[in-house]
Amino acid sequence: MFEVKFKIMNAVITGATKGIGKACAEYFAEKGFNIAICARSGKDLDELALTITDIYKIKVLKQICDVSKKEEVKKFGSYCLAEYKTIDVLINNAGIFLPGNLLDEAEGTLETLIETNIYSAYHLTRVIAPAMVQNKKGHIFNLCSVASINAYDAGGSYAISKFGLLGFSKNLRHELKKYNIRVTAVLAGAVLTPSWDGTNLPKERFIDVRDVARLIWDAYDVSERTVVEEILLRPMLGDI
Ligand SMILES: NC(=O)c1ccc[n+]([C@@H]2O[C@H](COP(=O)([O-])OP(=O)(O)OC[C@H]3O[C@@H](n4cnc5c(N)ncnc54)[C@H](OP(=O)(O)O)[C@@H]3O)[C@@H](O)[C@H]2O)c1
């Protein structure tokens, strides 16, 4: 008699209670992954964890965490590692958009966006990636944007932060490839998520959030000989 053992895979997703992060949490849970999630709202975390556990019967770790705060995001990473030991997928998703123009946006906008959109990914990756290096296995996704490659109206400091995140992704990919760790930058155009609440733009002009999760899954699911370095996706009729 052979005993077949299946290893349950573990995914860590930041900012996972809404929008793209939530869609990824549900997608990976549906595929049988254990999920570790964080956000600032404990109530939203409790609700999502309950729903996912109920539907998919998998283990959900959750921690209230403001990823823009170095000590909090490092604590979240350490908690995930302590519980899971190995982490197969890290999705650096949490991020905020503050529209503005470089010359007249509020003082401190750049700092807030850099802390939330780049430093968060940098610090969390530095906690989690060493375990991936040890295992010679892992996949890190960074939620960049078309704002990582294009200038656009009211892009302001948001675009600076997303250009930076793409730079981080490219260097991380270069540094980690020898350890068999894949790094993928996701450059999304407008995706219909709560971050667009209140917009007058027609829903049909947006990317469907589940398409983002699916493409992330597909990039994860290719053979180990291949890495999808960038996923660039836009609304069918172009940027809005
Ligand atoms: N939607 C788009 O059109 C679009 C396009 C390109 C790229 N992106 C990028 O994709 C990512 C997700 O965007 P989204 O539209 O899905 O956002 P969203 O709908 O606003 O959801 C953001 C999620 O992140 C959490 N979050 C926000 N700030 C956080 C912080 N400081 N610490 C911890 N969690 C935080 C939120 O929960 P709490 O509020 O409870 O913390 C929520 O779960 C972002 O990096 C964004 O820049 C979005």
The ligand as a Gaussian input file, in Angstrom:
#p B3LYP/6-31G(d) Opt

LIG

0 1
 N       -8.521000      49.004000      -9.016000
 C       -7.716000      49.437000      -9.975000
 O       -8.144000      50.048000     -10.960000
 C       -6.231000      49.151000      -9.905000
 C       -5.467000      49.268000     -11.078000
 C       -4.098000      48.996000     -11.024000
 C       -3.504000      48.624000      -9.844000
 N       -4.264000      48.525000      -8.695000
 C       -3.567000      48.155000      -7.473000
 O       -4.124000      46.946000      -6.996000
 C       -4.068000      46.915000      -5.567000
 C       -5.466000      46.649000      -5.023000
 O       -6.341000      47.670000      -5.492000
 P       -7.924000      47.576000      -5.293000
 O       -8.528000      48.475000      -6.302000
 O       -8.343000      46.162000      -5.199000
 O       -8.085000      48.285000      -3.857000
 P       -9.368000      48.364000      -2.882000
 O      -10.583000      47.877000      -3.558000
 O       -9.363000      49.760000      -2.352000
 O       -8.981000      47.352000      -1.712000
 C       -7.804000      47.600000      -1.000000
 C       -7.568000      46.514000       0.019000
 O       -6.322000      46.802000       0.665000
 C       -6.528000      47.050000       2.037000
 N       -5.629000      48.138000       2.436000
 C       -5.589000      49.409000       1.996000
 N       -4.629000      50.102000       2.631000
 C       -4.041000      49.230000       3.480000
 C       -3.005000      49.349000       4.424000
 N       -2.360000      50.495000       4.645000
 N       -2.659000      48.261000       5.149000
 C       -3.301000      47.085000       4.967000
 N       -4.289000      46.902000       4.086000
 C       -4.660000      47.981000       3.350000
 C       -8.023000      47.388000       2.182000
 O       -8.553000      47.062000       3.466000
 P       -8.539000      48.135000       4.681000
 O       -9.070000      49.418000       4.135000
 O       -9.389000      47.534000       5.751000
 O       -7.115000      48.264000       5.120000
 C       -8.605000      46.468000       1.112000
 O       -8.721000      45.151000       1.604000
 C       -3.482000      48.255000      -5.138000
 O       -2.105000      48.124000      -4.940000
 C       -3.758000      49.149000      -6.340000
 O       -2.861000      50.224000      -6.436000
 C       -5.603000      48.774000      -8.715000

